[in-house]
Amino acid sequence: MEKRFCIYPLLDMNVTTPGVTPCCVTSMDAPVRMRLVLDTRRNLEEIWNSEQWRWWRERIANDDYSMCTGCSQKGDWVTEAELMKEYPDVAEKVMAYRRGDRGALEYPYNLVVSFDQNCNLKCVTCRPSDNQLLRHDITGVEEHVREFVSKVGRLTIAGDGEVSISPIYR
């Protein structure tokens, strides 16, 4: 049976509250979270290439998940064959990185932007987090995202609610 592995820190950059993260902060052990969650006002390229994020990608590339005890995404981990099928345009770079080529991943493949976690639809199944960036913080973050978005393969607009009704997204 082919081994499954995590690709999120190798592919994703999440611009959200409380900061820019390489994967879901709720899944990380507290000391790791404190080290990896960086200020949204920082340049996104600097964050991707920061010592902290390189350290994290190195651990994940070497299948060290000792600090991912609370991870809820383990069911979404992939095999190499699934990676090739689901992410054909970046799969070779991910596998090269996992084999030791630390220059293979210059930029994240997926930039996830989650400026506003609030929603006013009041769905009965929803668990809103009440997190949002303050209005004055959006301008600086938006500039970083605009500058960086041309370098990534995919842009995902996310949140805990319906993003199309968010005044911040509009």
N, CA, C and O of each residue as an XYZ file, in Angstrom:
680
protein
N       0.845     -1.183      0.000
C       0.000      0.000      0.000
C       0.891      1.248      0.000
O       1.865      1.339      0.748
N       0.535      2.184     -0.844
C       1.329      3.410     -0.968
C       1.154      4.301      0.264
O       0.050      4.455      0.785
N       2.249      4.871      0.707
C       2.257      5.719      1.901
C       1.558      7.053      1.627
O       1.736      7.651      0.565
N       0.767      7.508      2.593
C       0.085      8.801      2.497
C       0.935      9.843      3.219
O       1.606      9.536      4.204
N       0.901     11.076      2.718
C       1.684     12.147      3.339
C       0.942     13.474      3.214
O       0.034     13.624      2.396
N       1.345     14.420      4.034
C       0.721     15.745      4.077
C       1.380     16.650      3.034
O       2.604     16.681      2.907
N       0.560     17.378      2.299
C       1.091     18.316      1.309
C       0.771     19.768      1.637
O       1.278     20.673      0.975
N      -0.062     20.005      2.649
C      -0.535     21.376      2.901
C       0.580     22.393      3.131
O       0.574     23.434      2.475
N       1.535     22.148      4.029
C       2.596     23.150      4.206
C       3.520     23.284      2.998
O       4.254     24.265      2.878
N       3.482     22.294      2.103
C       4.302     22.346      0.902
C       3.601     23.112     -0.216
O       4.257     23.596     -1.138
N       2.282     23.226     -0.144
C       1.512     23.862     -1.209
C       0.767     25.125     -0.803
O       0.537     25.994     -1.645
N       0.385     25.251      0.462
C      -0.547     26.297      0.863
C       0.067     27.428      1.664
O       1.020     27.242      2.420
N      -0.506     28.603      1.474
C      -0.253     29.756      2.327
C      -1.633     30.336      2.638
O      -2.395     30.674      1.732
N      -1.942     30.445      3.929
C      -3.252     30.920      4.364
C      -3.121     32.317      4.961
O      -2.460     32.504      5.983
N      -3.754     33.298      4.316
C      -3.767     34.667      4.823
C      -5.093     34.827      5.537
O      -6.142     34.941      4.903
N      -5.041     34.836      6.869
C      -6.267     34.766      7.655
C      -6.061     35.440      9.005
O      -5.052     36.109      9.229
N      -7.013     35.262      9.889
C      -6.881     35.695     11.260
C      -6.398     34.487     12.040
O      -7.027     33.435     11.922
N      -5.372     34.547     12.798
C      -4.662     35.686     13.348
C      -3.455     36.133     12.556
O      -2.791     37.093     12.948
N      -3.144     35.461     11.440
C      -1.972     35.840     10.664
C      -1.822     34.935      9.453
O      -2.774     34.269      9.047
N      -0.643     34.912      8.883
C      -0.364     34.066      7.729
C       0.133     32.725      8.261
O       1.063     32.672      9.066
N      -0.501     31.635      7.801
C      -0.192     30.310      8.323
C       0.085     29.317      7.194
O      -0.447     29.471      6.094
N       0.922     28.288      7.458
C       1.193     27.266      6.443
C       0.158     26.156      6.411
O       0.083     25.421      5.426
N      -0.628     26.015      7.442
C      -1.729     25.050      7.470
C      -2.654     25.488      8.600
O      -2.453     26.552      9.186
N      -3.637     24.699      8.904
C      -4.652     25.114      9.875
C      -4.047     25.289     11.272
O      -3.516     24.337     11.844
N      -4.126     26.483     11.809
C      -3.526     26.745     13.120
C      -4.224     26.003     14.239
O      -3.620     25.758     15.283
N      -5.480     25.639     14.047
C      -6.183     24.918     15.106
C      -5.641     23.505     15.264
O      -5.863     22.866     16.292
N      -4.930     23.013     14.249
C      -4.385     21.658     14.291
C      -3.016     21.583     14.938
O      -2.588     20.506     15.353
N      -2.330     22.697     15.030
C      -0.944     22.698     15.499
C      -0.838     22.745     17.006
O      -1.672     23.338     17.690
N       0.204     22.108     17.509
C       0.522     22.246     18.925
C       0.871     23.713     19.186
O       1.435     24.376     18.314
N       0.545     24.224     20.370
C       0.703     25.650     20.690
C       2.095     26.227     20.429
O       2.182     27.305     19.841
N       3.192     25.572     20.832
C       4.515     26.159     20.570
C       4.808     26.290     19.076
O       5.463     27.242     18.652
N       4.327     25.342     18.282
C       4.530     25.400     16.840
C       3.715     26.549     16.259
O       4.203     27.309     15.422
N       2.492     26.666     16.704
C       1.615     27.748     16.245
C       2.255     29.102     16.523
O       2.230     29.986     15.668
N       2.823     29.269     17.703
C       3.457     30.545     18.057
C       4.637     30.847     17.136
O       4.911     32.008     16.832
N       5.322     29.818     16.701
C       6.499     29.991     15.849
C       6.121     30.256     14.388
O       6.825     30.992     13.697
N       5.023     29.670     13.911
C       4.717     29.685     12.483
C       3.729     30.747     12.025
O       3.760     31.147     10.861
N       2.858     31.210     12.903
C       1.864     32.191     12.500
C       2.528     33.560     12.466
O       2.923     34.096     13.502
N       2.647     34.122     11.260
C       3.366     35.377     11.083
C       2.413     36.514     10.724
O       1.319     36.284     10.207
N       2.835     37.716     10.999
C       2.045     38.933     10.840
C       1.591     39.130      9.391
O       2.391     39.034      8.461
N       0.301     39.406      9.216
C      -0.261     39.602      7.878
C       0.314     40.818      7.169
O       0.174     40.939      5.952
N       0.951     41.713      7.893
C       1.511     42.902      7.241
C       2.873     42.636      6.623
O       3.409     43.488      5.914
N       3.439     41.465      6.882
C       4.739     41.115      6.297
C       4.574     40.734      4.835
O       3.509     40.285      4.410
N       5.621     40.917      4.090
C       5.658     40.523      2.692
C       5.477     39.006      2.603
O       6.157     38.257      3.305
N       4.566     38.554      1.748
C       4.246     37.137      1.680
C       5.406     36.288      1.157
O       5.565     35.138      1.567
N       6.202     36.837      0.270
C       7.367     36.103     -0.216
C       8.382     35.906      0.913
O       8.996     34.844      1.018
N       8.556     36.919      1.747
C       9.446     36.795      2.913
C       8.947     35.710      3.859
O       9.734     34.931      4.397
N       7.636     35.668      4.056
C       7.063     34.662      4.955
C       7.309     33.265      4.398
O       7.760     32.382      5.128
N       7.020     33.051      3.118
C       7.208     31.733      2.492
C       8.656     31.263      2.634
O       8.918     30.079      2.843
N       9.587     32.202      2.517
C      11.013     31.862      2.583
C      11.631     32.068      3.964
O      12.849     31.974      4.115
N      10.812     32.345      4.963
C      11.322     32.582      6.318
C      11.921     31.317      6.909
O      11.590     30.206      6.495
N      12.789     31.495      7.862
C      13.425     30.367      8.552
C      12.358     29.482      9.185
O      12.461     28.256      9.149
N      11.333     30.105      9.765
C      10.288     29.327     10.433
C       9.557     28.420      9.456
O       9.338     27.245      9.750
N       9.181     28.947      8.307
C       8.409     28.150      7.349
C       9.288     27.118      6.649
O       8.817     26.023      6.341
N      10.547     27.440      6.394
C      11.455     26.445      5.814
C      11.621     25.276      6.785
O      11.635     24.114      6.380
N      11.748     25.606      8.076
C      11.850     24.584      9.118
C      10.627     23.677      9.092
O      10.767     22.455      9.154
N       9.452     24.241      9.002
C       8.209     23.466      9.005
C       8.108     22.576      7.765
O       7.782     21.393      7.866
N       8.394     23.160      6.586
C       8.336     22.367      5.357
C       9.338     21.205      5.402
O       9.045     20.108      4.925
N      10.500     21.449      5.968
C      11.525     20.403      6.092
C      10.996     19.237      6.922
O      11.161     18.076      6.547
N      10.369     19.545      8.031
C       9.825     18.492      8.903
C       8.745     17.698      8.171
O       8.740     16.468      8.203
N       7.832     18.411      7.512
C       6.738     17.745      6.804
C       7.286     16.920      5.636
O       6.840     15.795      5.410
N       8.243     17.470      4.899
C       8.841     16.742      3.771
C       9.512     15.455      4.228
O       9.578     14.483      3.476
N      10.011     15.450      5.465
C      10.657     14.264      6.029
C       9.685     13.398      6.835
O      10.101     12.540      7.613
N       8.390     13.633      6.638
C       7.332     12.859      7.305
C       7.418     12.901      8.826
O       7.108     11.918      9.499
N       7.839     14.044      9.366
C       7.852     14.236     10.814
C       6.576     14.987     11.183
O       6.490     16.204     11.025
N       5.601     14.252     11.670
C       4.304     14.832     12.041
C       4.127     14.851     13.557
O       3.001     14.881     14.055
N       5.232     14.832     14.280
C       5.165     14.759     15.732
C       4.473     15.976     16.352
O       4.006     15.906     17.489
N       4.404     17.073     15.629
C       3.766     18.268     16.171
C       2.379     18.507     15.583
O       1.803     19.580     15.762
N       1.858     17.532     14.901
C       0.557     17.658     14.241
C      -0.488     16.792     14.938
O      -1.366     16.230     14.283
N      -0.398     16.682     16.249
C      -1.259     15.752     16.980
C      -2.740     16.070     16.830
O      -3.569     15.160     16.862
N      -3.087     17.336     16.668
C      -4.494     17.702     16.560
C      -4.978     17.855     15.139
O      -6.072     18.377     14.922
N      -4.212     17.426     14.170
C      -4.554     17.663     12.763
C      -5.854     16.971     12.376
O      -6.030     15.769     12.579
N      -6.750     17.759     11.818
C      -8.035     17.213     11.354
C      -7.988     16.877      9.866
O      -8.975     16.389      9.316
N      -6.861     17.129      9.207
C      -6.752     16.925      7.762
C      -6.088     15.605      7.380
O      -5.851     15.360      6.197
N      -5.789     14.762      8.344
C      -5.068     13.519      8.041
C      -5.795     12.654      7.021
O      -5.154     11.936      6.254
N      -7.099     12.709      7.001
C      -7.871     11.952      6.019
C      -7.694     12.479      4.608
O      -8.015     11.786      3.642
N      -7.184     13.700      4.476
C      -6.975     14.314      3.160
C      -5.539     14.183      2.667
O      -5.209     14.681      1.592
N      -4.682     13.519      3.439
C      -3.321     13.310      2.983
C      -3.353     12.472      1.717
O      -4.322     11.752      1.478
N      -2.314     12.553      0.907
C      -2.327     11.906     -0.404
C      -1.186     10.912     -0.560
O      -0.194     10.956      0.167
N      -1.348     10.027     -1.512
C      -0.252      9.176     -1.968
C       0.411      9.915     -3.120
O      -0.116     10.920     -3.598
N       1.556      9.428     -3.568
C       2.220     10.067     -4.700
C       1.329     10.005     -5.944
O       1.265     10.973     -6.702
N       0.650      8.893     -6.159
C      -0.242      8.760     -7.324
C      -1.394      9.767     -7.253
O      -1.758     10.370     -8.262
N      -1.965      9.945     -6.060
C      -3.053     10.919     -5.903
C      -2.552     12.340     -6.114
O      -3.246     13.169     -6.704
N      -1.346     12.620     -5.630
C      -0.747     13.935     -5.840
C      -0.609     14.216     -7.335
O      -0.961     15.301     -7.796
N      -0.102     13.253     -8.087
C       0.075     13.412     -9.534
C      -1.260     13.655    -10.230
O      -1.339     14.427    -11.186
N      -2.301     12.997     -9.749
C      -3.630     13.137    -10.366
C      -4.287     14.468     -9.990
O      -4.853     15.143    -10.851
N      -4.216     14.849     -8.707
C      -4.914     16.032     -8.211
C      -4.168     17.344     -8.455
O      -4.795     18.390     -8.621
N      -2.840     17.295     -8.479
C      -2.021     18.499     -8.644
C      -0.960     18.269     -9.720
O       0.231     18.387     -9.431
N      -1.360     17.944    -10.955
C      -0.374     17.581    -11.978
C       0.635     18.679    -12.297
O       1.775     18.380    -12.652
N       0.238     19.935    -12.177
C       1.156     21.020    -12.533
C       2.194     21.324    -11.464
O       3.132     22.077    -11.728
N       2.059     20.765    -10.267
C       3.037     21.025     -9.211
C       3.549     19.736     -8.548
O       4.438     19.789     -7.699
N       3.001     18.602     -8.926
C       3.349     17.329     -8.282
C       4.839     17.008     -8.377
O       5.433     16.556     -7.399
N       5.438     17.231     -9.518
C       6.868     16.931     -9.672
C       7.717     17.782     -8.736
O       8.707     17.305     -8.181
N       7.328     19.046     -8.563
C       8.069     19.928     -7.655
C       7.938     19.448     -6.208
O       8.911     19.463     -5.455
N       6.738     19.026     -5.828
C       6.524     18.528     -4.465
C       7.374     17.281     -4.226
O       8.021     17.162     -3.185
N       7.375     16.364     -5.174
C       8.155     15.142     -4.994
C       9.650     15.434     -5.001
O      10.403     14.804     -4.259
N      10.089     16.378     -5.825
C      11.507     16.778     -5.818
C      11.873     17.361     -4.452
O      12.946     17.079     -3.920
N      10.982     18.169     -3.892
C      11.216     18.752     -2.564
C      11.318     17.646     -1.519
O      12.214     17.656     -0.675
N      10.394     16.697     -1.585
C      10.416     15.584     -0.623
C      11.680     14.744     -0.762
O      12.122     14.136      0.213
N      12.268     14.698     -1.951
C      13.512     13.951     -2.164
C      14.743     14.762     -1.757
O      15.858     14.243     -1.793
N      14.557     16.023     -1.370
C      15.689     16.804     -0.885
C      16.031     18.050     -1.675
O      16.924     18.793     -1.271
N      15.359     18.308     -2.784
C      15.627     19.514     -3.573
C      14.873     20.687     -2.943
O      13.720     20.946     -3.287
N      15.525     21.391     -2.023
C      14.873     22.453     -1.267
C      14.603     23.718     -2.091
O      13.950     24.639     -1.602
N      15.091     23.776     -3.319
C      14.790     24.898     -4.204
C      13.590     24.644     -5.098
O      13.211     25.511     -5.886
N      12.986     23.463     -4.988
C      11.899     23.074     -5.893
C      10.606     23.858     -5.663
O       9.824     24.033     -6.597
N      10.373     24.323     -4.460
C       9.120     25.034     -4.150
C       9.424     26.496     -3.863
O       9.581     26.890     -2.707
N       9.504     27.296     -4.914
C       9.805     28.722     -4.746
C       8.654     29.496     -4.118
O       8.862     30.436     -3.351
N       7.436     29.082     -4.457
C       6.226     29.784     -4.006
C       5.180     28.743     -3.642
O       5.246     27.599     -4.092
N       4.217     29.145     -2.828
C       3.112     28.216     -2.576
C       2.298     28.039     -3.853
O       2.251     28.933     -4.698
N       1.668     26.896     -3.983
C       0.800     26.659     -5.134
C      -0.562     27.308     -4.895
O      -1.158     27.879     -5.808
N      -1.041     27.214     -3.665
C      -2.387     27.672     -3.333
C      -2.330     28.796     -2.303
O      -1.874     28.593     -1.178
N      -2.788     29.966     -2.686
C      -2.895     31.094     -1.760
C      -4.346     31.151     -1.296
O      -5.254     31.395     -2.091
N      -4.553     30.924     -0.002
C      -5.890     30.914      0.583
C      -6.073     32.236      1.327
O      -5.350     32.527      2.280
N      -7.037     33.025      0.886
C      -7.284     34.336      1.494
C      -8.589     34.255      2.267
O      -9.641     33.953      1.702
N      -8.514     34.523      3.547
C      -9.680     34.435      4.414
C      -9.717     35.661      5.314
O      -9.422     35.585      6.507
N     -10.087     36.798      4.719
C     -10.093     38.069      5.452
C     -11.193     38.146      6.500
O     -10.999     38.744      7.558
N     -12.337     37.551      6.220
C     -13.502     37.721      7.090
C     -14.094     36.361      7.407
O     -14.555     35.654      6.511
N     -14.083     36.001      8.664
C     -14.600     34.694      9.094
C     -16.062     34.788      9.534
O     -16.656     33.787      9.935
N     -16.634     35.975      9.462
C     -18.011     36.153      9.911
C     -19.006     35.884      8.790
O     -18.652     35.903      7.612
N     -20.236     35.638      9.167
C     -21.300     35.397      8.206
C     -22.613     35.790      8.860
O     -22.780     35.631     10.069
N     -23.542     36.302      8.069
C     -24.829     36.659      8.660
C     -25.977     35.803      8.132
O     -27.141     36.171      8.294
N     -25.673     34.674      7.507
C     -26.742     33.813      6.996
C     -27.406     32.984      8.088
O     -28.532     32.517      7.913
N     -26.722     32.799      9.212
C     -27.255     32.084     10.373
C     -27.684     30.650     10.063
O     -28.727     30.195     10.532
N     -26.889     29.951      9.285
C     -27.185     28.544      8.971
C     -27.105     27.714     10.256
O     -26.225     27.938     11.087
N     -28.013     26.771     10.414
C     -28.057     25.985     11.647
C     -26.841     25.077     11.793
O     -26.502     24.683     12.908
N     -26.183     24.740     10.694
C     -25.016     23.865     10.754
C     -23.708     24.622     10.885
O     -22.641     24.010     10.951
N     -23.776     25.944     10.923
C     -22.568     26.766     10.898
C     -21.967     26.931     12.286
O     -22.676     26.987     13.291
N     -20.606     27.007     12.311
C     -19.888     27.301     13.551
C     -19.000     28.517     13.312
O     -17.784     28.372     13.186
N     -19.580     29.701     13.248
C     -18.765     30.884     12.941
C     -17.738     31.155     14.031
O     -17.964     30.868     15.206
N     -16.606     31.713     13.619
C     -15.516     31.924     14.569
C     -15.443     33.342     15.111
O     -14.720     33.590     16.076
N     -16.165     34.267     14.522
C     -16.137     35.675     14.928
C     -14.774     36.316     14.749
O     -14.501     37.348     15.363
N     -13.918     35.742     13.933
C     -12.614     36.342     13.661
C     -12.674     37.144     12.374
O     -13.213     36.677     11.371
N     -12.137     38.321     12.400
C     -11.996     39.082     11.167
C     -10.869     40.082     11.343
O     -10.586     40.536     12.451
N     -10.242     40.412     10.246
C      -9.232     41.451     10.288
C      -9.939     42.784     10.411
O     -11.029     42.965      9.869
N      -9.345     43.691     11.100
C      -9.935     45.016     11.204
C      -9.856     45.713      9.861
O      -8.937     45.458      9.082
N     -10.798     46.581      9.585
C     -10.877     47.271      8.296
C      -9.547     47.928      7.931
O      -9.127     47.859      6.776
N      -8.873     48.570      8.903
C      -7.616     49.249      8.577
C      -6.489     48.275      8.257
O      -5.500     48.671      7.640
N      -6.611     47.015      8.658
C      -5.592     46.019      8.348
C      -5.722     45.484      6.926
O      -4.739     45.018      6.350
N      -6.917     45.546      6.358
C      -7.186     44.948      5.052
C      -6.339     45.568      3.954
O      -5.835     44.847      3.094
N      -6.170     46.876      3.958
C      -5.446     47.540      2.876
C      -4.030     47.002      2.734
O      -3.607     46.675      1.625
N      -3.302     46.905      3.816
C      -1.939     46.394      3.759
C      -1.886     44.946      3.316
O      -1.030     44.570      2.516
N      -2.797     44.131      3.831
C      -2.845     42.721      3.464
C      -3.213     42.587      1.994
O      -2.624     41.785      1.268
N      -4.185     43.371      1.563
C      -4.640     43.311      0.174
C      -3.500     43.648     -0.790
O      -3.381     43.025     -1.845
N      -2.678     44.608     -0.445
C      -1.530     44.959     -1.279
C      -0.560     43.789     -1.398
O      -0.065     43.501     -2.487
N      -0.286     43.113     -0.282
C       0.610     41.946     -0.309
C       0.026     40.826     -1.170
O       0.743     40.183     -1.935
N      -1.280     40.602     -1.038
C      -1.931     39.545     -1.818
C      -1.871     39.882     -3.306
O      -1.536     39.019     -4.117
N      -2.187     41.110     -3.673
C      -2.153     41.515     -5.088
C      -0.753     41.340     -5.675
O      -0.600     40.903     -6.816
N       0.246     41.678     -4.901
C       1.639     41.577     -5.335
C       2.063     40.114     -5.528
O       2.868     39.815     -6.411
N       1.538     39.222     -4.724
C       1.979     37.839     -4.668
C       1.147     36.892     -5.539
O       1.635     35.835     -5.938
N      -0.093     37.258     -5.832
C      -1.039     36.333     -6.459
C      -0.587     35.846     -7.840
O      -0.938     34.735     -8.235
N       0.166     36.631     -8.566
C       0.605     36.205     -9.897
C       1.651     35.085     -9.835
O       1.943     34.462    -10.856
N       2.208     34.827     -8.673
C       3.256     33.820     -8.519
C       2.712     32.449     -8.104
O       3.444     31.460     -8.127
N       1.452     32.388     -7.731
C       0.882     31.134     -7.251
C       0.028     30.491     -8.344
O      -0.350     31.141     -9.318
N      -0.267     29.210     -8.163
C      -1.061     28.489     -9.144
C      -2.554     28.632     -8.960
O      -3.313     28.535     -9.924
N      -2.990     28.867     -7.713
C      -4.423     28.909     -7.421
C      -4.686     29.910     -6.293
O      -3.926     29.988     -5.328
N      -5.753     30.657     -6.427
C      -6.205     31.566     -5.379
C      -7.528     31.045     -4.861
O      -8.458     30.824     -5.636
N      -7.618     30.845     -3.552
C      -8.848     30.383     -2.926
C      -9.354     31.472     -1.995
O      -8.637     31.910     -1.096
N     -10.582     31.906     -2.209
C     -11.224     32.877     -1.317
C     -12.055     32.054     -0.344
O     -12.958     31.322     -0.750
N     -11.747     32.177      0.942
C     -12.373     31.318      1.937
C     -12.855     32.121      3.131
O     -12.596     33.320      3.242
N     -13.544     31.453      4.002
C     -14.041     32.035      5.242
C     -14.973     31.040      5.896
O     -15.240     29.977      5.337
N     -15.465     31.370      7.061
C     -16.402     30.482      7.734
C     -17.824     30.691      7.239
O     -18.705     29.879      7.520
N     -18.051     31.753      6.517
C     -19.396     32.061      6.053
C     -19.450     32.241      4.555
O     -18.558     31.798      3.830
N     -20.485     32.883      4.104
C     -20.678     33.143      2.678
C     -19.883     34.375      2.292
O     -20.269     35.495      2.626
N     -18.772     34.178      1.588
C     -17.875     35.282      1.288
C     -18.506     36.342      0.398
O     -18.104     37.504      0.446
N     -19.483     35.963     -0.409
C     -20.080     36.941     -1.325
C     -20.925     38.000     -0.620
O     -21.239     39.029     -1.218
N     -21.297     37.769      0.638
C     -22.068     38.780      1.356
C     -21.214     39.573      2.351
O     -21.729     40.448      3.047
N     -19.951     39.280      2.419
C     -19.061     39.961      3.357
C     -18.734     41.376      2.856
O     -18.266     41.525      1.727
N     -18.968     42.406      3.658
C     -18.585     43.752      3.245
C     -17.075     43.887      3.067
O     -16.624     44.700      2.261
N     -16.296     43.113      3.798
C     -14.843     43.174      3.663
C     -14.423     42.630      2.293
O     -13.589     43.238      1.622
N     -14.981     41.507      1.875
C     -14.646     40.961      0.561
C     -15.139     41.863     -0.570
O     -14.451     42.036     -1.576
N     -16.326     42.434     -0.403
C     -16.827     43.337     -1.449
C     -15.928     44.534     -1.592
O     -16.187     45.404     -2.423
